[in-house]
């Protein structure tokens, strides 16, 4: 199945009411690729967090910009790239919060980045401010999912 | 298409917020408004019943963070109940069980509020 899988692309306007559509798109692709429901849910949440970050930070809630979501299946991994052309935001240089301390100070920011890194196997960033920023999320199939896939 | 609904009910000295559907960056303001209204009405013993909550992202979790300090300063609390395993996992990943009391059933949270009131 993975060998035949095609690259999938979806482009949305930068509004939070489009997150539901993104989640559905990613959920279907993750299921088709062979991920379990639990793993597919993790991928969906990570992509939601990436898109939410773009809407909040890169576009600062401007509703008429675009976000492109590209799903690239490979043999045993799924790569999802979230692309924008807004303000550069590079969470990879942000300190991963000490969760206990973070919570004890009632801080609400930074949780999305923590979730992305926790839920996915790899999170990579490329950015050119105002031109093209990319967050690339990777998830590998587990051994049992790979067996079920082939 | 899934939806999100916040419904508030009062009883037994506590206010209960029922959540239904998905709680993300789009719907989080609805929950913020519900908490804000409770604080305005000086209702600080709050249970959030998550029985019909199907999805939560960090934007939704952030709402709980935004109000817990004010609620506890006023000798109240936000307790959570009836979470599905999927929703609980997200709370758990972020360490929320350290900060919030999470009960299997709403009634257990009600009893806890009453015990704390007597103490």
Interface residues (C-beta under 8 A of the other chain):
Chain A: X15 X16 X17 X19 X20 X23 X41 X45 X48 X49 X52 X55 X56 X99 X100 X103 X104 X106 X107 X108 X109 X111 X112 X114 X115 X118 X119
Chain B: X1 X2 X22 X24 X25 X26 X55 X57 X58 X59 X61 X62 X63 X65 X66 X68 X69 X86 X90 X93 X94 X95 X96 X98 X99
